[in-house]
Amino acid sequence: MCAAGDTYVPLHTFEGHQLGVISIDISPDGSTAASTSLDSQIRFWDLIHHTKTDDKTIEAGPVEAWTAVYSPDGRHVATGSHNGNVNIWSVEERKKERPLETRGKFVMSVAYSPNGLYLACGEEEGPVHVFDVPTGRLLHSLPGHSMPVRTLTFSPDSTLLLTGSDDKRINIYDVHHGNCLSTLAGHQSWVLSLSFSPDTVHFASGSSDKRAKIWDVNARQCIHTFDDHDDQVWGVAYNEDGTKLATVSDDRSLSIYQTG
């Protein structure tokens, strides 16, 4: 159920991008946020002092920085690109260190494994690729989706990979062996967001069908559906102990549910 009686207000509004913001990720230590935009910039924001760090803005180039995610050590930001590469950027030096080549097309989603050993990305035509981070080697190219993969996330122990697609499906992959363990159906439209619970047993999904769902990983089934939003659910996220789930929607609302 939604948390009742709680009032949440914005702490600060950051301004600086000249065009629409595509993605935001927070550094592992919680001190900085990285954002990407249609203006081709990667910007970094000081969450402690509520300022933008202009000296660390990266001019990435047209569609060279789509979805951005921090590495677990906070030293790098990975972004998808229109040419099928995942670009790895140094946060400190403000430059591209290397591209990871998928030999595919537009990379729409990127995720690091919590142990920092793997990086996964999803393409607009459905393939999912898994890289070995230390060497940059492509480990697996995973079939299973027929439409854009807009979201993916690893389990807390880095053994499973969840992927969500416009084909309305959620796939569960074994990261080590690179095989699909299960395909879950339940959403009536695009799957836009995924978040694994810290308990490793449950995960949440958000969709353009205006619903958020909680799933049991072992049972491979949906155990609860939230339908409070009036528009597509672009983001879902658990808190650190998995007792609450936040969802955000195009209806301009943020909902927080008690889950444990």
C-alpha positions as CSV (number, residue, x, y, z in Angstrom):
1,M,0.0,0.0,0.0
2,C,1.0,3.6,-0.5
3,A,2.7,5.3,2.5
4,A,-0.1,7.4,4.1
5,G,0.4,10.8,5.7
6,D,3.9,11.3,4.5
7,T,4.7,14.5,2.6
8,Y,7.7,14.7,0.3
9,V,9.0,17.9,-1.1
10,P,12.0,18.6,-3.5
11,L,15.2,19.5,-1.8
12,H,16.6,21.2,-4.8
13,T,16.2,21.7,-8.5
14,F,19.2,21.5,-10.7
15,E,19.4,23.5,-14.0
16,G,22.0,23.4,-16.7
17,H,21.0,21.2,-19.5
18,Q,19.8,22.9,-22.7
19,L,17.6,20.1,-23.9
20,G,15.6,17.2,-22.3
21,V,17.2,15.1,-19.7
22,I,17.4,11.4,-20.7
23,S,18.8,9.7,-17.6
24,I,20.2,10.3,-14.1
25,D,22.3,8.0,-11.8
26,I,23.6,8.6,-8.3
27,S,27.2,7.8,-7.4
28,P,27.7,4.8,-5.0
29,D,28.7,7.1,-2.2
30,G,25.6,9.3,-2.7
31,S,27.5,12.5,-3.1
32,T,27.2,13.1,-6.8
33,A,24.6,12.6,-9.6
34,A,25.4,12.2,-13.3
35,S,22.9,13.2,-16.0
36,T,22.7,12.8,-19.7
37,S,20.6,14.9,-22.1
38,L,19.7,15.5,-25.7
39,D,22.2,18.4,-25.6
40,S,24.9,15.7,-25.8
41,Q,26.4,16.6,-22.4
42,I,27.1,14.5,-19.4
43,R,26.8,16.7,-16.3
44,F,27.8,16.0,-12.7
45,W,25.9,17.5,-9.8
46,D,27.1,17.9,-6.2
47,L,24.2,16.5,-4.1
48,I,25.8,17.7,-0.8
49,H,26.1,21.4,-1.7
50,H,23.3,21.4,-4.4
51,T,25.5,22.7,-7.2
52,K,26.6,21.6,-10.6
53,T,30.3,20.9,-11.1
54,D,30.9,22.7,-14.4
55,D,34.6,21.7,-14.4
56,K,33.4,18.1,-14.8
57,T,30.9,18.5,-17.7
58,I,31.7,16.1,-20.5
59,E,30.9,17.1,-24.1
60,A,30.0,13.6,-25.3
61,G,28.9,14.3,-28.9
62,P,25.5,13.7,-30.6
63,V,23.8,10.6,-29.2
64,E,27.0,9.3,-27.6
65,A,25.6,9.4,-24.1
66,W,22.2,7.9,-23.8
67,T,21.4,6.1,-20.5
68,A,24.2,6.7,-18.0
69,V,25.2,4.5,-15.0
70,Y,28.0,4.7,-12.5
71,S,30.5,1.9,-12.0
72,P,30.3,0.4,-8.5
73,D,33.6,2.1,-7.6
74,G,32.3,5.4,-8.8
75,R,35.3,6.1,-11.0
76,H,33.5,5.6,-14.3
77,V,30.2,6.3,-16.0
78,A,29.0,4.1,-18.8
79,T,26.6,5.3,-21.5
80,G,24.9,3.7,-24.5
81,S,25.3,5.2,-27.9
82,H,23.5,5.3,-31.3
83,N,26.3,3.4,-33.0
84,G,25.9,0.3,-30.8
85,N,28.8,1.0,-28.5
86,V,28.9,1.4,-24.8
87,N,31.2,4.3,-23.9
88,I,33.2,4.2,-20.7
89,W,34.0,7.7,-19.4
90,S,36.5,8.6,-16.6
91,V,34.7,10.8,-14.0
92,E,38.0,12.3,-12.8
93,E,39.6,13.0,-16.2
94,R,36.3,13.9,-18.0
95,K,37.2,11.9,-21.1
96,K,36.2,8.7,-22.8
97,E,38.5,5.8,-21.8
98,R,37.3,3.2,-24.2
99,P,34.3,2.0,-26.2
100,L,32.8,-1.5,-25.7
101,E,31.7,-2.7,-29.1
102,T,28.5,-4.7,-29.6
103,R,28.6,-4.7,-33.4
104,G,24.9,-3.9,-33.0
105,K,22.6,-0.9,-33.1
106,F,21.4,1.8,-30.7
107,V,22.2,0.9,-27.1
108,M,19.2,2.0,-25.0
109,S,20.0,0.6,-21.6
110,V,23.2,-0.1,-19.5
111,A,23.8,-1.7,-16.1
112,Y,26.9,-2.7,-14.1
113,S,26.8,-5.8,-11.9
114,P,27.2,-5.0,-8.2
115,N,30.5,-6.8,-8.0
116,G,31.8,-4.7,-10.8
117,L,32.9,-7.6,-13.0
118,Y,30.1,-7.4,-15.6
119,L,28.4,-4.7,-17.7
120,A,25.2,-5.5,-19.6
121,C,23.5,-3.4,-22.3
122,G,20.3,-3.7,-24.3
123,E,19.7,-2.7,-27.9
124,E,16.8,-1.2,-29.8
125,E,16.2,-4.4,-31.8
126,G,16.2,-6.8,-28.8
127,P,19.7,-8.3,-28.3
128,V,21.4,-8.1,-24.9
129,H,25.1,-8.1,-24.5
130,V,27.3,-8.9,-21.4
131,F,30.9,-7.7,-21.1
132,D,33.7,-8.6,-18.9
133,V,34.6,-5.2,-17.3
134,P,38.3,-5.8,-16.5
135,T,39.2,-6.9,-20.0
136,G,36.4,-5.3,-22.1
137,R,35.7,-8.6,-23.7
138,L,32.2,-9.5,-25.0
139,L,31.1,-12.6,-23.0
140,H,27.6,-13.2,-24.2
141,S,25.1,-11.9,-26.8
142,L,21.8,-13.0,-25.6
143,P,18.7,-13.4,-27.8
144,G,15.2,-13.5,-26.3
145,H,13.6,-10.1,-27.0
146,S,12.1,-8.9,-30.3
147,M,11.8,-5.2,-29.6
148,P,13.8,-2.5,-27.8
149,V,15.3,-3.4,-24.4
150,R,14.7,-0.2,-22.3
151,T,15.8,-1.5,-18.9
152,L,18.0,-4.1,-17.3
153,T,19.4,-4.8,-13.9
154,F,21.6,-7.4,-12.1
155,S,20.7,-9.3,-8.9
156,P,22.5,-8.1,-5.7
157,D,24.8,-11.2,-5.9
158,S,25.5,-10.5,-9.6
159,T,24.4,-14.0,-10.7
160,L,21.2,-13.1,-12.5
161,L,20.3,-10.4,-15.1
162,L,16.8,-9.1,-15.6
163,T,15.8,-7.5,-18.9
164,G,12.6,-5.6,-19.9
165,S,11.4,-4.9,-23.4
166,D,8.8,-3.2,-25.5
167,D,7.7,-6.8,-26.3
168,K,6.0,-6.7,-22.8
169,R,8.3,-9.5,-21.5
170,I,10.8,-9.7,-18.7
171,N,13.7,-12.2,-19.2
172,I,15.8,-13.8,-16.4
173,Y,19.3,-14.8,-17.5
174,D,22.0,-16.8,-15.8
175,V,25.0,-14.4,-16.1
176,H,27.8,-17.0,-15.9
177,H,26.4,-19.4,-18.5
178,G,24.6,-16.8,-20.6
179,N,21.3,-18.7,-20.9
180,C,17.7,-17.5,-20.4
181,L,16.2,-19.2,-17.3
182,S,12.7,-17.8,-17.7
183,T,10.5,-15.4,-19.6
184,L,7.8,-13.6,-17.6
185,A,4.6,-12.1,-19.0
186,G,2.1,-9.9,-17.2
187,H,2.4,-6.4,-18.4
188,Q,0.1,-5.2,-21.1
189,S,2.6,-2.8,-22.7
190,W,6.3,-1.8,-22.7
191,V,8.4,-2.8,-19.7
192,L,10.2,0.5,-18.8
193,S,12.0,-0.1,-15.5
194,L,13.3,-2.9,-13.3
195,S,14.7,-3.0,-9.7
196,F,15.9,-6.0,-7.7
197,S,15.1,-6.1,-4.0
198,P,18.1,-6.4,-1.7
199,D,16.6,-9.7,-0.4
200,T,17.4,-11.2,-3.9
201,V,14.1,-13.0,-3.8
202,H,11.9,-10.2,-5.3
203,F,12.1,-7.6,-8.0
204,A,9.8,-4.8,-9.2
205,S,8.9,-3.7,-12.7
206,G,7.2,-0.6,-14.2
207,S,5.4,-0.4,-17.5
208,S,3.7,1.9,-19.9
209,D,0.5,0.0,-19.0
210,K,0.5,2.4,-15.9
211,R,1.2,-0.4,-13.5
212,A,4.1,-1.5,-11.2
213,K,4.5,-5.2,-10.3
214,I,6.4,-7.2,-7.7
215,W,7.6,-10.6,-8.8
216,D,8.9,-13.6,-6.9
217,V,12.2,-14.7,-8.6
218,N,12.0,-18.3,-7.5
219,A,8.4,-18.9,-8.2
220,R,8.7,-16.9,-11.5
221,Q,5.4,-15.2,-11.0
222,C,3.9,-11.8,-10.1
223,I,2.8,-11.6,-6.5
224,H,1.4,-8.0,-6.4
225,T,0.3,-5.3,-8.8
226,F,0.1,-1.6,-8.0
227,D,-2.3,0.4,-10.2
228,D,-2.3,3.9,-8.6
229,H,-0.7,5.7,-11.5
230,D,-2.6,7.4,-14.3
231,D,0.3,7.2,-16.8
232,Q,3.3,5.1,-17.7
233,V,5.7,4.1,-14.9
234,W,9.2,5.1,-15.9
235,G,11.0,4.3,-12.7
236,V,10.9,1.8,-9.8
237,A,13.5,1.6,-7.0
238,Y,13.8,-0.2,-3.6
239,N,15.3,1.4,-0.6
240,E,18.5,-0.1,1.0
241,D,16.8,-2.7,3.1
242,G,14.0,-3.5,0.6
243,T,11.2,-2.4,2.9
244,K,9.9,0.3,0.6
245,L,9.4,0.7,-3.2
246,A,9.3,4.0,-5.0
247,T,7.6,4.4,-8.4
248,V,7.6,7.5,-10.6
249,S,5.2,8.1,-13.5
250,D,4.4,10.4,-16.4
251,D,1.4,11.5,-14.3
252,R,4.0,13.6,-12.4
253,S,3.6,11.7,-9.2
254,L,6.0,9.7,-7.0
255,S,4.4,6.8,-5.0
256,I,6.1,5.0,-2.1
257,Y,4.9,1.6,-1.0
258,Q,5.6,-0.5,2.1
259,T,6.9,-3.8,0.9
260,G,8.3,-5.4,4.0
